[in-house]
Amino acid sequence: MGRYLIRRLLLMLLTLFGISVIIFVLLRIVPGNIADILFDAAGMVSAADKHKLEVELGLDQPIVIQYLHWIGNLARGDFGYTYVSEQPALQEILPRIPVTAKLAGLALLFSILLGVPLGILSAVRQDTALDYVLRVLSLSGLSLPSFWLGLLILMGFVQYLGWIPIYNEKPARLLDELLLLSIPAAAVGFRSSALVMRLTRSSMLEVLRQDYIRTARAKGASPAAVNYDHALRNAMLPIITIIGIEAAFLVGGLIVTETVFNIPGVARFLVDAIRWRDYPVVQSLVMFVAVVVVSVNFLVDMTYAVLDPRIRYEN
Amino acid sequence: MGLRLFAVATTILTGAVLAAQPALAQKHGGTLKYYHRDNPPTASIHEEATISTVNPFMAVFNNLVLFDQSKPRESLDTIVPDLAESWSWSEDGKRLTFKLRQGVKWHDGKPFTAKDVGCTFDLLLGKAKDGLRLNPRQVWYQNVENVRLDGDFEVTLELKEPQPSLLAMLASGYSPMYPCHVSPREMRGKPIGTGPFRFVEFRRNEVIRLARNPDYWKSGRPYLDAIEVRIIPSRSTRILAFVAGEFDMTYDIDVTIPLMKDVQSQAPKAICELRPTGVYSNLLVNREAAPFNDPKLRRAMALAIDRKSFDEILGQGKLGLSGAMQPLPEGFWGMPPDALKSLPGYSDDMEKRLAEAQAIMRELGYGPDKPLRVKISTRDIGDYRDPAVILIDQLKKIYVEGELEVVDTTLWHRKVTRGDYSVGMNLTGIGVDDPDVNFGENYTCHSERNYNHYCNPEVDGLIAAQSREPDINKRKQLVWQIERKLAEDVARPVIHFLRAANCWYPHVKGLVLHQNSIYNDARYEDVWLDR
């Protein structure tokens, strides 16, 4: 298990290094830089003034030097200054992380609490009316674009019912904040829950057809014991995988939800930073998301090893 | 006699009550809440050329002079004192002296003096040691030769040439006074002004907060306790929030003409007012590249522009006809409609214009079987793309087959100034409805914003002449002469001035939207909430 853990950790570091190079290069390939954008916004075309700003921001340096400078600073915990607000990048990013984390966490919770039980139910009651209803529900969840669902929810809850405001200020109490976030979380979690539900159903169906399930039934085990003790545990591996992928996706993929619901999280901030070519912010944020995704994958790998001893022994 | 006295007394009393009523009715307190459509790049008005910065931060500052906030149509006659108590011109029109208000404090408590005016002009003229990162309006002040300080409360601007319109530029929301003791960098993040509202916070992509300045020099102002501007990039979300009553008003010109109907039907109490945006769409033709270096071809293209169709499709018939200066009735310098229609390419007889354009094209060797293929370049923004598509359709009638080339918005200016285009659809924004600003920025030979490098020394001479002219009527004649020359030269054919709406709920009082600029009316010191 120890060697498995170390190998995974080393792979994790290698992946992060690769990501740092890719994001750095990709950002420089995208046309235009902050100087272009600032001057464009001001309707100015003075090449000399623009070059002066590029020199001031170090954008005139060769890309390798820029990368080494950035990665060196990053290793020392210096995330740089944002080009737009000229504040430390970390100072701009940090307050937004908990917002996105709570939203993603709630969405994930929603998708698990809805997706797993309904998936099991759908499998256990295969080809019944309930199964058909749940399958339609899950297909709807996968088909509805989240911006459209979000707008519908906003119209219903903000305009017609007046139950929630558009996210304005972070409520003082955590419970109030979670309640406020629960509706957008439901909107984004609905799609994930549909995915989890479908995967749980198919995984359960596959396990329920196994010989050892038939044996358990033949031995007189109760349906609950067969379904939950024997089948579910063995069906969990693919479900955990998809939950892990969804967790990573949610952290990086909340852009639409944060925009539609006006939530000041990381995802919306990232889009804005990309628009401004605010390299320090984009690089720091992408690295943050990468660390989260890689860590979640690491945790999923560790969970596999715990659930299935063959994995740790083989490694 | 007694009855007469009673009648006179009653009349005077009624008059006095009516006169006093507005002052009595105004209530102090409350927070004006509205949304912003975009994240302002910085809070430094002098370093930006966008309404995104001027609108939320204008109330932090004062100018030397200001367009009267209560008068919707701006002109030299509606300029009122601000930090300058009075001003006077020298006889030769080359010295403009301001007597400054005394006892004014910056929001950090330091006194405002003439030195601050000097420092502001040092920034604008590019003379400051710690200068502006961007100085988009340097061209406005190119005629200022020197700034002379006479003691702490008198400043004289010495000009190279007489320029009556300099006062109009100084009255714009784009011309606030900056303090000497705060660096440009600090002003970009945490601006210090003398205005009716203090800066409280600017959380990027979230919110801008201003609070009442308790030491404001104008007694009894502002009425509001605070202003809160929420940044909501999604138009659907912010309009929904306004309709749901979460905001007192919409952001400036955020409600498009079609959207205005929706807002009014969903929020019947809301008051919506359509107004010109101070932005006009125009055709850029690369005058230096063949075959567009042929004036005949450019003339044919100008003749083919059907402005009425543009108006009907994009503005539901509410945009009207315009030259380079904002049209009447809102614009101050617009040509009378009949005179406008007499400009080349503006007549009502579209068929005749098309026939003329087709004849020119045939003479140049083009026809239905041999069309001129061209890329119509434009920025990747809806307001640019939509007219570009209509233009492509219209140019087909004169054997020009256009292909839309959408350019990433960050590359637009670079591409255009390099001359790396044939035909472009462009939008031009005007900070002040004044020929010095519009003509000076866009049509003079050496201006940075003269993107298609149109250069006519005769027009430059006329622009300089109108700038020096103190008589408004004579100046208008010169301006209209320039309009004619620009149309004849197909300098940058103007298609139309855009319009959009602002909406607000009836409890917002004292809000006066200016009709010939969107950049000069966001002081908000007279706005109050009747709740």
Contacts between the chains, C-beta under 8 A, distances in Angstrom:
chain1	res1	chain2	res2	distance
A	31	B	408	5.4
A	31	B	410	6.1
A	31	B	411	5.3
A	32	B	408	6.7
A	32	B	410	3.0
A	32	B	411	5.7
A	32	B	414	8.0
A	36	B	410	4.9
A	36	B	411	7.1
A	36	B	413	7.9
A	36	B	414	6.5
A	37	B	410	5.2
A	38	B	41	6.6
A	38	B	133	7.4
A	38	B	134	6.1
A	39	B	134	6.8
A	39	B	413	7.0
A	40	B	409	6.8
A	40	B	410	5.9
A	40	B	412	6.4
A	40	B	413	5.0
A	40	B	414	7.9
A	41	B	41	5.9
A	41	B	48	7.0
A	41	B	49	6.8
A	41	B	50	5.8
A	42	B	47	7.4
A	42	B	48	6.3
A	42	B	49	4.3
A	42	B	50	7.7
A	42	B	134	4.9
A	42	B	136	4.0
A	43	B	49	5.0
A	43	B	136	6.2
A	43	B	413	7.3
A	43	B	429	7.5
A	43	B	449	5.8
A	44	B	49	7.6
A	44	B	134	6.5
A	44	B	136	5.4
A	44	B	413	7.8
A	44	B	448	6.1
A	44	B	449	7.7
A	45	B	413	5.3
A	45	B	414	7.6
A	45	B	417	4.5
A	45	B	448	5.1
A	45	B	449	7.4
A	45	B	451	7.7
A	46	B	448	6.0
A	49	B	134	7.4
A	49	B	135	7.9
A	53	B	133	6.4
A	84	B	41	6.1
A	84	B	42	7.4
A	84	B	204	7.1
A	85	B	42	7.5
A	85	B	188	7.9
A	85	B	189	6.2
A	85	B	204	5.4
A	86	B	185	6.3
A	86	B	188	6.5
A	86	B	189	6.2
A	87	B	189	7.0
A	92	B	204	6.4
A	151	B	236	5.6
A	151	B	237	7.8
A	151	B	240	7.8
A	154	B	236	7.9
A	154	B	237	6.6
A	154	B	240	5.7
A	155	B	240	6.6
A	158	B	240	6.1
A	158	B	241	7.0
A	158	B	244	5.0
A	158	B	246	7.8
A	159	B	240	5.8
A	159	B	243	6.1
A	159	B	244	4.8
A	159	B	266	7.8
A	162	B	244	6.9
A	165	B	241	7.9
A	165	B	244	8.0
A	165	B	246	5.8
A	166	B	230	7.9
A	166	B	232	7.2
A	166	B	237	6.3
A	166	B	238	8.0
A	166	B	240	7.4
A	166	B	241	4.3
A	166	B	244	7.6
A	166	B	246	5.7
A	168	B	207	8.0
A	168	B	230	6.3
A	168	B	246	7.5
A	169	B	207	7.8
A	259	B	233	6.1
A	259	B	234	5.0
A	259	B	237	7.6
A	260	B	234	5.6
A	260	B	236	7.3
A	260	B	237	5.8
A	261	B	237	7.2
A	262	B	230	7.5
A	262	B	232	5.0
A	262	B	234	6.9
A	262	B	237	5.4
A	262	B	238	7.8
A	262	B	241	7.7
A	264	B	203	7.4
A	264	B	205	6.2
A	264	B	206	4.5
A	268	B	205	6.4
A	268	B	233	7.5
A	269	B	204	7.5
A	269	B	205	5.7
A	272	B	39	5.9
A	272	B	204	7.6
A	272	B	205	5.4
A	272	B	233	7.7
A	276	B	41	7.6
A	277	B	410	7.3
